[in-house]
Amino acid sequence: EPPTNAPETGDELRVSNDAEKRAISDGELKGLFDARDVLLAGYMENLDTFASGLINAINKYHQEGYDLNGEKGGEFFKGDGAADIAISSEIEKDVSKIAAATSEESIPGDGSNALKIAELQNVRLVYDVSQEEKPELRLPEGEEKGNTSFEDFYNNLISSLGVATNESQRMVENQEALVDQLNNLKENISGVSIDEEVAHMLQYQRAYQAAAKFMTTLDEILDTLIN
């Protein structure tokens, strides 16, 4: 049963039909919980921030333009984040509502506003982490200066995921090498080598044969002396 809130002592597991909770502090199950509740949750939050910023920025520019009918543009995207981002139903029904022109006087559909929206790829944005609920990726306001862009933000997200993946693979390889080393050390101390044991058996067999030969020879000597 997934924990509703991460307890101070770590993740907990409750078995069905059993009220007792079992704390999980290490092992594969702990790793799976951490991957789900910490690592994946962080990447999902960043991806959600990216999608939310994209929705708000493009909608803002789109609503400032004019469509083929000479009317102000509406929302281009609907949704709040990565989970539900989609083209607005109005544009899906009628693509003439795409506000591609920058002003009512310009040629309808001249693409001037569409170019402005396309340039958002490299516009400097503000990655604001001061929000109480979640970080926000937005257009600068007033005298603000941007500290990232959509492209940089997305590339950093993918890069951090790749680095974390490589680091995890290296840690697995290192742990496997350490376990193999410990197993070899254990086998050297307490393990049984078939070749070594066969050699010992032959050694004991020859020693027994030599002792038997010695006793036989001694018996013959005593028999000769007595008789």
NUZA-587338 format. One record per atom (N, C-alpha, C, O): x, y, z; residue in three letters. Coordinates in steps of 0.001 Angstrom, whole numbers, plus 524288, in hexadecimal, padded with zeros to 5 digits. Example, Ala and Ser with C-alpha at 12.3 -4.5 7.8 and 13.67 -1.06 7.14 Angstrom:
833867E9C681E78ALA/8300C7EE6C81E78ALA/833907F31C81E78ALA/8379C7F30982111ALA/832327F73681BA8SER/835667FBDC81BE4SER/832648001E81EBESER/834618047281F67SER/
This chain:
8035A7FB5D80000GLU/800008000080000GLU/8037E804D380000GLU/8067480592803B7GLU/803428083C7FBDCPRO/806A880CD67FBAAPRO/805818108180032PRO/800F68114180194PRO/8098E812CF8028BPRO/808B681668806E9PRO/8063381B728050EPRO/807A681D87800F8PRO/8026B81D6C8080BTHR/7FFED8225D806A4THR/80398826E88079DTHR/803A482AAC8049FTHR/806A68269A80BBEASN/80A9982A9580CE3ASN/80F88827CB80EA1ASN/80F4F823E881174ASN/813F1829CA80CF0ALA/818D78275680E70ALA/819D28283C81442ALA/81A6182CBC815DBALA/81A0D824288177FPRO/81AF8824D481D14PRO/8208F8266681E2DPRO/823FA825C881AD9PRO/8218182870822DBGLU/826AE82A3F8243AGLU/82AA6825C782443GLU/82F3E8269A82319GLU/828E38211682596THR/82C7C81CB2825F8THR/82D41819E9820C9THR/8303B816248208ETHR/82AAF81B9E81C9DGLY/82B418191E81796GLY/8261C816EB815A8GLY/82208817A881818GLY/82658814338113DASP/821A5811F080EF8ASP/81FA180D7881256ASP/8229080B0681542ASP/81A9380C77811DBGLU/8182780849814D5GLU/81517804BD8112FGLU/813448066080D0CGLU/814957FFE5812CALEU/811B27FC0780FC5LEU/80DAE7F9788134ALEU/80EDE7F7E9817AELEU/808E27F90E8114CARG/804D37F65B8143CARG/802E17F1CC810E6ARG/801207F28B80C7CARG/803387ED1A8130FVAL/801717E8708105AVAL/7FB8B7E810810CEVAL/7F9547E995814CAVAL/7F8F87E60F80CC6SER/7F3497E58080CDBSER/7F1977E2338118ASER/7F42E7DE6E81307SER/7ED1C7E3C4813D4ASN/7EADA7E1078185DASN/7EE7F7E10581D15ASN/7EE227DDA38207AASN/7F2017E4D981D3FASP/7F5A17E52B821A3ASP/7F6477EAF4822F2ASP/7F8157EE0481FB5ASP/7F4CE7EC68827ADALA/7F4EE7F1F28292CALA/7FA727F3D582A67ALA/7FB647F88A82AAEALA/7FE177F03282B22GLU/8035C7F1B582CB0GLU/806467F4268281BGLU/8061C7F227823BCGLU/808F37F87F82927LYS/80C1B7FB0E8252ALYS/811C67F95C825B6LYS/813C17F89D82A08LYS/814497F8C882154ARG/819C57F7328214DARG/81CFD7FB7D81EAFARG/81C1D7FCCA81A23ARG/820AF7FDA682194ALA/823FA801D881F83ALA/827DF7FF9981BA0ALA/82A057FB6181C74ALA/828C08027081767ILE/82C6D800C68135AILE/830C6804DA81318ILE/82FDA8095281192ILE/8356B8035281491SER/839C080704814C1SER/83E03805D9810CASER/8416C8092080FEBSER/83DEA8013E80E5BASP/841E37FFF680A78ASP/83FDE7FB91806F5ASP/83B5F7F9E980764ASP/843367F9C18038CGLY/841BF7F57E80019GLY/83F507F75B7FB02GLY/83EB27FC0A7FA1AGLY/83DF17F3937F7B2GLU/83BC27F4C07F28FGLU/836897F7947F301GLU/835707FB257EFF8GLU/833507F6027F6C6LEU/82E317F8777F760LEU/82EC07FE377F8E6LEU/82BD1801837F6FFLEU/8327D7FF6D7FC4DLYS/83385804D77FDBELYS/83536807FA7F8F6LYS/8339D80C747F83ELYS/8387C805897F5B3GLY/83A358082B7F0F3GLY/835B5809527ED3FGLY/8358280D7A7EAD6GLY/832188059C7ECD0LEU/82D8A806717E974LEU/82A1880AD77EB7FLEU/8282380E037E876LEU/8295880B097F0ABPHE/8264280F3B7F2FCPHE/828D98148E7F1FDPHE/82638818537F093PHE/82E06814D27F2BEASP/830CE819B97F1E6ASP/8307D81B6B7EC2DASP/82FD3820087EAFEASP/830FC817987E8A5ALA/830AE818E47E313ALA/82B5281B0F7E1B5ALA/82AE081EC07DEA8ALA/82737818BD7E3FFARG/821E481A737E2CBARG/8209681FA27E563ARG/81E81823257E2D9ARG/821CA820297EA6FASP/81FE88249B7ED7DASP/82398829477ED65ASP/821F482DA67EE8EASP/828998286D7EC04VAL/82C6082CBB7EC24VAL/82E6382DF87E6A4VAL/82D96832467E4A7VAL/830FB82A2F7E439LEU/8336782B397DF27LEU/82F5682C507DAECLEU/82F77830657D863LEU/82BB88289F7DA2FLEU/827D1829577D612LEU/8244E82DFF7D730LEU/822CE830D67D39CLEU/822FE82EC87DC2AALA/81FAA8333F7DD8AALA/82250838627DC1BALA/81FBB83C077DA53ALA/82779838B17DCDFGLY/82A5483D6D7DB7CGLY/82A5F83E697D5A1GLY/8298C842D17D3E5GLY/82B5683A4A7D28CTYR/82B5383AEA7CCDFTYR/825D983C357CADDTYR/8254183F517C73ETYR/821E8839DA7CD2FMET/81C8A83AFF7CB9AMET/81B26840A17CCD0MET/8186E8432A7C9C3MET/81CFA8429D7D137GLU/81BEA848137D29AGLU/81E8984BC47CEBFGLU/81C2D84F9E7CD19GLU/8237984A9C7CD46ASN/8263684DEC7C985ASN/8239684DC47C42BASN/82311851C87C193ASN/821F0849187C287LEU/81F47848AB7BD7ELEU/81A1184B8F7BDA6LEU/8187F84DF57B9C9LEU/8176C84B567C20AASP/8127984E1C7C2A9ASP/8135E854057C286ASP/81047856EA7C03DASP/81799855C77C4F9THR/818F285B577C4E0THR/81A0A85D1E7BF4DTHR/81858861537BDB3THR/81CE6859E17BC55PHE/81E0F85B297B6E0PHE/8190B85BA67B3B2PHE/8185485F737B0D6PHE/8158E857C87B432ALA/810B1857CB7B12FALA/80D3A85C677B2B6ALA/80ADF85EE57AF58ALA/80CEC85D867B7C1SER/809B4861E17B997SER/80BC58670E7B785SER/808C086A627B5D0SER/810F7867BC7B7ADGLY/8134786C837B591GLY/8125786D0E7AFC0GLY/8115C8715B7ADD4GLY/812A4868B87ACEDLEU/811B7868D17A74ALEU/80C0E86A5D7A61BLEU/80B0C86D837A29CLEU/8086E868267A905ILE/802E48695F7A846ILE/801E586F307A922ILE/7FF7A871C77A5E3ILE/803C6871327AD85ASN/802A9876AE7AEE4ASN/8053A87A847AB1AASN/802D387E637A98FASN/80A24879707A999ALA/80CEB87D197A625ALA/80A7F87D327A0B9ALA/8098E8816679E94ALA/8097B878A979E7DILE/807468787E79935ILE/801B887AB479933ILE/8003B87D7E79593ILE/7FEB18797E79D2EASN/7F96787BAA79D72ASN/7F97B881A179DC4ASN/7F6408844879B65ASN/7FD40883AE7A0C2LYS/7FDA2889667A148LYS/7FEB788BEF79BFALYS/7FC2188FBA79A8ALYS/80274889E67991BTYR/803BA88C16793FETYR/7FF4288B3779027TYR/7FE0488EA078D00TYR/7FCE3886AB79073HIS/7F8AE8856278CCDHIS/7F3F0888E678DA9HIS/7F15988A7A789EEHIS/7F2D488A1979296GLN/7EE4F88D68793C6GLN/7EF388931E7923CGLN/7EB838962B791F8GLN/7F4128948C7913DGLU/7F549899DB78F85GLU/7F4F889A6678994GLU/7F52C89EBF78787GLU/7F47A895FB786CDGLY/7F445896257811AGLY/7EEB9895EF77F0AGLY/7EAEF89617781FFGLY/7EE5589591779C9TYR/7E94A8958077728TYR/7E919890F177358TYR/7ECF988F9E770D3TYR/7E47888E92772FDASP/7E3EF889F976FA0ASP/7E26D88B9076A14ASP/7E25789032768CCASP/7E13D887B1766C9LEU/7DFEA888C176153LEU/7DADB88BD7760BELEU/7D9E488E3375CAALEU/7D7AB88BD1764C6ASN/7D2BD88EB3764A2ASN/7D34089438766CAASN/7CF638970F7672CASN/7D80E895C076835GLY/7D8F689AE776A5FGLY/7D75889B657700AGLY/7D6CA89FBE77204GLY/7D69589711772A8GLU/7D5078972077829GLU/7D9AE895DA77BB1GLU/7DD658933977A23GLU/7D951897D17807ELYS/7DD7D896C77844ALYS/7DDF8890E57853FLYS/7DA1E88E0578566LYS/7E2E088F42785E3GLY/7E3C5889B8786CFGLY/7E2238880D78C3DGLY/7E23188B2278FEDGLY/7E0B78833978CA6GLY/7DF6C88104791C2GLY/7E3D487D95793B2GLY/7E85987E6D7924AGLY/7E29B879C7796DAGLU/7E69A8763A798D5GLU/7E8508727C79485GLU/7E51987045791B6GLU/7ED6A871DA79413PHE/7EF7486DFC7905DPHE/7EFB28689D792E8PHE/7EE48864AC7908BPHE/7F1858688A797CBPHE/7F1C0863AD79ACDPHE/7EDA2863CA79F1APHE/7EC38867F07A115PHE/7EBC485F357A07CLYS/7E89685E977A52ALYS/7EB7585AED7A8DELYS/7EEEB858007A745LYS/7E9F785B237ADDCGLY/7EC86857DA7B1BAGLY/7EFC085B0D7B585GLY/7F07185FC57B4E6GLY/7F1B7858527B97FASP/7F4C785AE77BD93ASP/7FA66859037BDDFASP/7FDA185B8D7C05EASP/7FBA7854A37BB66GLY/800EC8528D7BBD8GLY/801DC84E1E7B80EGLY/7FF1684D8A7B42BGLY/805D984AF57B93EALA/8077A846CA7B5B1ALA/80352842967B51AALA/80308840077B10BALA/8001C841D97B916ALA/7FC4C83D977B8F9ALA/7F7B983EB27B554ALA/7F56883B0D7B335ALA/7F663843AE7B490ASP/7F1A7844CE7B18FASP/7F26A848EE7AD50ASP/7EE9484B087AB51ASP/7F74B84A237ABE5ILE/7F83784DFF7A7CBILE/7F5FA84BFF7A2A1ILE/7F6C5847797A135ILE/7F33084F6579FD6ALA/7F0CE84DE679ADCALA/7EF49852D6797E3ALA/7EEB08570679A2DALA/7EEAE85246792BDILE/7ECD48569D78F90ILE/7E739857E479125ILE/7E4208545C7922CILE/7E5EF85CE079158SER/7E0AD85E72792ECSER/7DCA685C3C78F21SER/7DDB085B8F78A7CSER/7D82085B2979132SER/7D3F7858D178E07SER/7D23A85C7B789AASER/7D0B285AAA7857CSER/7D26E861AE78A92GLU/7D0D08657378699GLU/7D45886520781CCGLU/7D2768653977D5FGLU/7D971864BD782ACILE/7DD1A8647077E46ILE/7DCD785F1477BADILE/7DD8385EA5776EFILE/7DBDF85B0A77EBDGLU/7DB44855D577C6FGLU/7D6A8855BE778A9GLU/7D6DD853287749DGLU/7D29385886779F9LYS/7CDF1858A07769BLYS/7CEB685C2B771E0LYS/7CCBA85B1176DA3LYS/7D1A48607A772A4ASP/7D2258645476E77ASP/7D797866C976EB9ASP/7D8A286A1477211ASP/7DB128652476B24VAL/7E07A8671976B48VAL/7E0D386CCC7699EVAL/7E4EB86F3C76A45VAL/7DC9686EFA76778SER/7DCB7874837660FSER/7DCE2877FE76AE1SER/7DDC787CB276A6FSER/7DC0B875BD76F74LYS/7DC3D878AC7745ALYS/7E1C98792877685LYS/7E29D87B7E77AA4LYS/7E596876ED773B2ILE/7EB06877AC7754BILE/7EC7D87D5B7745BILE/7EC2187F4576FF6ILE/7EE1E880097786FALA/7EF58885A477814ALA/7F4EA8865477620ALA/7F88B8871377932ALA/7F58B88611770FAALA/7FABF8865976EA8ALA/7FC7F88BE776D91ALA/8012488CCB76CB1ALA/7F8E688FB676D98ALA/7FA378952976C79ALA/7FAE28983177194ALA/7F896896D077592ALA/7FE1789C6077167THR/7FF3289F5377627THR/7FB3C8A3A777730THR/7FA908A53F77BACTHR/7F89C8A59377328SER/7F4F68A9DE773FASER/7F04F8A95877051SER/7F0678A66676C84SER/7EC4F8AC3E77191GLU/7E7818AC1176E7FGLU/7E8608AE6376915GLU/7E5BE8ACE376559GLU/7EC288B222768A1GLU/7ED238B4BD763A7GLU/7F09E8B17E76018GLU/7F0A18B24E75B5AGLU/7F3988ADCC76252SER/7F7218AAB175F1DSER/7F41B8A6D575BC9SER/7EF788A5E575CA5SER/7F6C88A4A275802ILE/7F44A8A0D775492ILE/7F2C689C0E757BEILE/7F618899DB75A6FILE/7EDE789A6275785PRO/7EC49895C375A90PRO/7EFA5890FF75947PRO/7F06688F9C754BDPRO/7F19C88E9375D5CGLY/7F4C9889EE75C94GLY/7FA2488AFA75A61GLY/7FC7388780757FFGLY/7FC4988FD275B1DASP/801638910B758D8ASP/805E588E5175BAEASP/80A5888E71759DDASP/804C088BE976009GLY/808BF888DF762C0GLY/80C3288BF076662GLY/80FC2889BB768BCGLY/80B40890FF766ECSER/80E9F8943876A42SER/80E2F8929477003SER/8121F89257772C2SER/809838917A771CCASN/808D588FC47773AASN/80ABC88A28777F5ASN/80CBC888B777C16ASN/80A1188710773E0ALA/80C02881AE7741AALA/811F0881A1774C1ALA/8141487E5677788ALA/8149A8855977223LEU/81A4B885C0772B1LEU/81BC18874B7784ALEU/81F848854377A7DLEU/818C188AE377A8DLYS/819C388C6C77FF8LYS/8192F887C6783A7LYS/81C468871578746LYS/8152C8849B782AAILE/8146187FF7785F4ILE/818DC87C1D78530ILE/81AAB879B7788F1ILE/81AA687B837805AALA/81F01877F077F46ALA/82403879C9781F4ALA/8273387699783A0ALA/824B387EF37825AGLU/8296488114784D5GLU/8297A8803278ABBGLU/82D788810E78D45GLU/8250987E7878CE7LEU/824EE87D4379282LEU/828D4878EE793EDLEU/82A498784679876LEU/82A768760178FEDGLN/82E33871CD790E7GLN/8332C873E279373GLN/835848713B796B4GLN/834C987899791FFASN/839B187AC2793FAASN/838F187F8279780ASN/83CC7881D979937ASN/83415880F779899VAL/8331B8856A79C14VAL/834CD884077A19DVAL/833D087FB67A37CVAL/83763887C27A43BARG/8391D886D57A996ARG/8346B8870C7AD42ARG/8318488AE07AD58ARG/833BF882F17B03BLEU/82F55882757B3D8LEU/831458829F7B976LEU/835F2882297BA7FLEU/82DA4883467BD03VAL/82EDC883497C299VAL/82D2587E117C4E7VAL/8289087CA07C4ADVAL/830EE87B467C720TYR/82FA38767A7C9F8TYR/82F1E878017CFB6TYR/832FC8789B7D281TYR/82A388789C7D163ASP/8290387AAC7D691ASP/827EC8762D7DA5BASP/8240D873617D9CCASP/82B60875847DE35VAL/82AAF871587E214VAL/828A28737E7E739VAL/82891870BB7EB29VAL/826F6878647E738SER/8251087AC57EC15SER/81F4D879987ED11SER/81D3A87AEA7F132SER/81CBC877217E950GLN/81735875EE7E9F6GLN/8167B871CE7EE39GLN/8198B86E1F7EEA2GLN/8126C872777F15BGLU/8118586ED67F5AEGLU/80FDE869727F3C0GLU/811968657A7F5DBGLU/80C8C8694B7EFC4GLU/80A82864427EDFBGLU/80E7F8614E7EAB8GLU/80FCE85CDB7EBFDGLU/81075863AF7E686LYS/8143F861207E32ALYS/8172C865407E00ALYS/81545869A17DF77LYS/81BD6863E77DDFAPRO/81ECB867A97DAD1PRO/81BB7869457D5F7PRO/8182A866887D43APRO/81D3286DD27D3D4GLU/81A5C86FEC7CF5AGLU/81E3C871AE7CB38GLU/82225874337CC6DGLU/81D21870577C65CLEU/8203A872187C1E1LEU/81CDF875FB7BEE2LEU/818DC874887BCA9LEU/81E8187AE87BED2ARG/81B1987EF47BCA6ARG/81E3C8831B7B9CAARG/823078834F7BA1CARG/81B55886777B6EFLEU/81DBF88AE37B442LEU/81F6388F077B840LEU/81CD588F947BC49LEU/82395891F07B737PRO/82549896067BAE4PRO/8212E89A467BB6CPRO/81E4089B5C7B7C5PRO/8210289CA57C000GLU/81D678A0EF7C103GLU/8207C8A5C87C28CGLU/8240E8A5817C5C2GLU/81F178AA357C03FGLY/821AF8AF217C196GLY/827748AF017C033GLY/828E78AE227BBB3GLY/82ABE8AFE57C424GLU/830618B0207C356GLU/8330D8AADB7C447GLU/837D98AA8C7C47BGLU/8300A8A6E17C4D3GLU/832508A1B67C5CDGLU/8359A89FF07C122GLU/8347D8A1327BCA1GLU/839B389CF77C26ALYS/83CEF89A987BE61LYS/83C6A894AC7BEBCLYS/83C97892647C2F7LYS/83BC98924F7BA47GLY/83B2388CAA7BA2AGLY/84021889C07BB91GLY/8446F88BBC7BAC4GLY/83F8A885187BDA4ASN/8440C881EC7BF16ASN/8443887CAE7BC36ASN/847A4879747BD38ASN/8408287BDA7B8A0THR/8407A877007B595THR/83CF0877C67B0DBTHR/83ADB87C057AFFFTHR/83C4C873AF7ADDASER/838B7873B67A967SER/8361086E667A92BSER/8379086AC37ABEFSER/8321786DFE7A5D3PHE/82F7F868E97A54BPHE/83362864B97A39APHE/83364860617A5ABPHE/836AA8661579FD6GLU/83A6E8624B79DD7GLU/83E66860CA7A206GLU/83F8A85C2D7A2C4GLU/84081864B47A4C3ASP/84461863997A8DDASP/841F4860737AD49ASP/8445785CC67AF44ASP/83D40861E27AED1PHE/83AA785F287B319PHE/839CC8596C7B1BAPHE/83AD5855F67B4E6PHE/837E8858737ACFDTYR/836DC853107AB56TYR/83BF384FFD7AAC8TYR/83C3D84B777AC63TYR/83FF8852707A880ASN/8450084FC27A7EAASN/8476384E707AD32ASN/8499684A387ADE3ASN/846F48520B7B0F2ASN/848FA850FC7B62EASN/8460984C817B8C7ASN/84859849527BB8AASN/840EC84C497B7DELEU/83DC8848127BA14LEU/83F74842CE7B7E2LEU/8402783F0E7BACFLEU/84018842857B2BAILE/841BB83DA17B040ILE/8474F83C337B1DCILE/8487A837A27B2CFILE/84AC1840227B22ASER/8502A83F197B3ADSER/8508483CFA7B939SER/85362839407BA3CSER/84D9783F5D7BCD5SER/84DB683D907C244SER/84B9D838007C2B0SER/84D80834E77C5D8SER/847B6836C27BF7DLEU/845A6831687BF74LEU/849C282D987BD75LEU/84A65829547BF97LEU/84C8F82F2B7B952GLY/850B182BCB7B741GLY/8552182B067BB1BGLY/8571D826B07BBB8GLY/856B282F3F7BDB8VAL/85AE782ED97C1A1VAL/8594582B4C7C61EVAL/85C54828097C7E4VAL/8546782BF17C7F6ALA/8527E828AA7CC3DALA/85240822F07CA9EALA/8536981F767CDBBALA/850BD821F87C5BATHR/8508081C977C3C8THR/855EC81A257C39ETHR/856A5815BA7C55ETHR/859C981D087C17FASN/85F2181B017C14AASN/8615681A1A7C6B9ASN/8640D8163F7C7ACASN/8602881DAD7CA48GLU/8620B81D197CFA2GLU/85FB08183D7D22CGLU/86261815617D4F3GLU/85AB7817577D137SER/8582C812B17D362SER/85A9680DBD7D136SER/85B69809F97D415SER/85BBD80DB57CC27GLN/85E258091B7C9C2GLN/86391808267CBFCGLN/86506803AD7CCF7GLN/8669180C4C7CCCAARG/86BCB80BB07CF1AARG/86B6C809A87D4B2ARG/86E84806567D64AARG/867AB80BA37D7A6MET/86703809CE7DD06MET/8658C804087DD27MET/8676B8011E7E07EMET/86235802607D984VAL/860CB7FCD37D93FVAL/865957F9877D803VAL/8667C7F5807DA79VAL/868A67FB417D42FGLU/86D5D7F84F7D2BCGLU/8713D7F80B7D747GLU/873967F3F77D842GLU/871E37FC6F7DA0AASN/8757E7FC7F7DE79ASN/8739C7F8F07E2D9ASN/876B77F6267E53DASN/86E837F90A7E3E5GLN/86C697F5AE7E807GLN/86CD17EFED7E68AGLN/86DF17ECA37E9DCGLN/86BEB7EEB77E19FGLU/86C697E94A7DFE0GLU/872117E76C7E058GLU/8730E7E2FF7E1F2GLU/875CC7EAD77DEEDALA/87B517E96D7DF76ALA/87CC17E8957E52CALA/87FBA7E5067E671ALA/87A9C7EBE77E8A8LEU/87BAF7EB567EE39LEU/8796B7E6407F054LEU/87BF47E38A7F363LEU/8749F7E4F17EEB1VAL/872367E00F7F06DVAL/8754F7DB607EE7FVAL/876217D7A57F16BVAL/8770F7DB877E98FASP/87A3C7D73F7E77AASP/87F477D6A37EA89ASP/880F77D2457EBA1ASP/881B17DB077EBEAGLN/8868C7DAD17EEE8GLN/885A47D8657F443GLN/888BE7D52D7F609GLN/881677D9EF7F6D5LEU/880297D7BF7FBFBLEU/87EE87D1F07FB9FLEU/8806E7CEE77FF07LEU/87C1D7D05F7F77DASN/87AF27CAD07F6C8ASN/87FE37C7A87F5E3ASN/8806F7C3567F7EDASN/8837D7C9D07F2D6ASN/888747C7117F1EFASN/88B8E7C6927F6F5ASN/88DEB7C2837F800ASN/88B8A7CAC57FA1ALEU/88E4A7CA8E7FF25LEU/88BD57C683802B4LEU/88E937C3AA80571LEU/886A87C642802ACLYS/883E47C258805D2LYS/8853B7BCD48040ELYS/8862D7B96380748LYS/885517BBFF7FEF8GLU/886927B6D27FCEDGLU/88C2A7B53D7FE30GLU/88D3C7B0AB7FF3BGLU/88FC37B90D7FE18ASN/8953C7B7D57FF5FASN/895D77B60980500ASN/8993C7B2DE80640ASN/8926F7B8278086CILE/892DF7B6D380DF7ILE/88FC37B1F180F50ILE/891BF7AE6F811F1ILE/88AE97B1B580D87SER/8877A7AD7080F33SER/885A57A9EB80AC1SER/883087A5FF80BB7SER/886F37AB3B80602GLY/885107A8258019DGLY/888077A30480106GLY/88C237A24A80369GLY/885FA79F827FDE5VAL/8885079A617FCE1VAL/88A2479A347F73FVAL/8871879B127F3A1VAL/88F367990F7F688SER/89167798607F15DSER/891E47928E7F04BSER/894A678FD07F31FSER/88F427909F7EC40ILE/88F6678B137EB03ILE/894F37893E7E9EAILE/8968D785247EBD8ILE/897E178C2F7E6E1ASP/89D4A78AB47E59DASP/8A0AA78A627EA79ASP/8A3CF786CE7EB21ASP/89FE778E477EDE9GLU/8A30478E5B7F2B2GLU/8A1AE789C97F63BGLU/8A5247875B7F886GLU/89C917889B7F6ACGLU/89AF1784447FA00GLU/89CC377F017F7D1GLU/89E3977B937FADBGLU/89CB977E457F2B2VAL/89EB6779777F04EVAL/8A47E778DA7F163VAL/8A658774907F284VAL/8A75D77D307F10BALA/8ACF677CF87F238ALA/8ADDD77B5E7F7E2ALA/8B15B778447F907ALA/8AAA977D877FB73HIS/8AB2C77C04800F5HIS/8A9DE77640801C8HIS/8AC757739C804DCHIS/8A5D67743F7FF0AMET/8A46876EC17FF92MET/8A8CC76B317FDC1MET/8A9F37673B80038MET/8AB3F76CA77F965LEU/8AFB5769897F78BLEU/8B439769B37FB69LEU/8B6EF765D27FC43LEU/8B4F576E517FDBFGLN/8B92876EDA8019DGLN/8B82276B6280659GLN/8BBAB768B780838GLN/8B34776B6B8084BTYR/8B1EF7682C80CCETYR/8B22A7626080B6DTYR/8B3A875F2480EA8TYR/8B0A9761148068BGLN/8B0CF75B9D804E5GLN/8B66C7599B804CEGLN/8B7867554D806A5GLN/8B9F075CBF802AAARG/8BF8475B1F80280ARG/8C1C075AC080808ARG/8C4DE7574780931ARG/8C01E75E6280B72ALA/8C21075E29810DAALA/8C01A7593781390ALA/8C301756B181673ALA/8BB23757D98129DTYR/8B8F67530F814FCTYR/8BBCA74E39812EBTYR/8BD0F74AAC815E6TYR/8BCC474E1D80DCEGLN/8BF89749B180B7FGLN/8C5097493E80DBAGLN/8C6EF744F380EC2GLN/8C79574DBB80E76ALA/8CCDE74DA0810ABALA/8CCC774BA58164AALA/8D02D7489F817DAALA/8C8DA74D5C81960ALA/8C87774B8981ECCALA/8C751745B481F03ALA/8C972742E482248ALA/8C3E3743E481B74ALA/8C2B973E4B81B4CALA/8C79673B24819DBALA/8C8977370381C1CALA/8CA8C73D1581624LYS/8CF6273A5D81491LYS/8D34273A3681917LYS/8D5E97364B819F4LYS/8D38973E9481BFBPHE/8D71773EC08207EPHE/8D58473ABC8249DPHE/8D8DC73802826BCPHE/8D06D73A5D825C1MET/8CE947369F829A9MET/8CF8B73106827D8MET/8D10072DAA82AF6MET/8CEBC7300B822DCTHR/8CFBF72ABE820C6THR/8D5827295382147THR/8D6D8724FC822DBTHR/8D8E372CFE81FEFTHR/8DE8C72BFE8204BTHR/8E02772B25825FBTHR/8E338727A082722THR/8DE1772E5D8298CLEU/8DF5672DC682F1CLEU/8DD797287E8312BLEU/8E02A7260B83450LEU/8D8F1726BE82F72ASP/8D6DF721AB8311BASP/8DA6D71D4182F39ASP/8DB607197C8320DASP/8DC6171DC582A6AGLU/8DFE9719C88285BGLU/8E510719A782B6BGLU/8E7417157A82C5CGLU/8E6F271E3C82CF1ILE/8EBDF71E7B82FEEILE/8EB3271BE583544ILE/8EE82718DA836F6ILE/8E6D571D29837E8LEU/8E5D371ACB83D0ELEU/8E530714E883C91LEU/8E71E711F683FD7LEU/8E27F7133583884ASP/8E1B370D9C837C6ASP/8E6EF70ADE83702ASP/8E7C6706978390AASP/8EA6F70D5683415THR/8EFA170AFE8331FTHR/8F2CB70ACB83829THR/8F562706E483943THR/8F29670F1783B4BLEU/8F5A170F3484026LEU/8F37A70B328441ELEU/8F6827088F846C2LEU/8EE7670AC284483ILE/8EC487072584873ILE/8ED1670179846ECILE/8EE356FE3784A48ILE/8EC8D7004484215ASN/8ECE36FADC84058ASN/8F2756F96183ED2ASN/8F36E6F4F083D42ASN/
